[in-house]
Every structure is written in structure tokens, then in C-alpha cells.
């Protein structure tokens, strides 16, 4: 089952470096050899601008992200997904 991680790249989120979050998550995916079923992609505005930047981790949208926070959450989510399979 493919998991899609969406990073908001709307105007406000882009101002808070959401593109760097995408780069960090892609780098982590390669470095840690994450499953090929994990896809990281930009997203249009998620409508949660008060908590920008936002990242949708497949089943949960989490705001106030930065590259390090998103990286840590992705590692935790991958462990959760592995346990649930």
C-alpha cells in the first residue's frame, strides 16, 4: 500500500520554507532506504494557514513543521505503518 506524504506549498507555507521540508524528506527517504511505497509530493494549499507550514502524513495533517520536525515525524510514522501491516 502506497503512503503519500504531502507538503503544502501554498503561498504562506512556501514563505516558511516548505520546499526545504520536501528536500529533507526526499533525502531521508534515500539515506534510510525507506520503502519505495512512500511518495513525497508538494500539495496545493491545505486551508490550514494558521498552522503553517503543514504536512499531511497520509492519515494526519500536522502544522508548524520544519525540515527536522518533519523528518522525525516521518521516521515515527514509518515505524507505525510497519507495525500495522
Secondary structure, 3 states (H helix, E strand, C coil): CCEEEEEECCHHHHHCCHHHHHHHHHHHHHHCCCCCCEEEEEECCCCCHHHCCCEEECCCEECCCCHHHHHHHHHHHHHHHHHHC
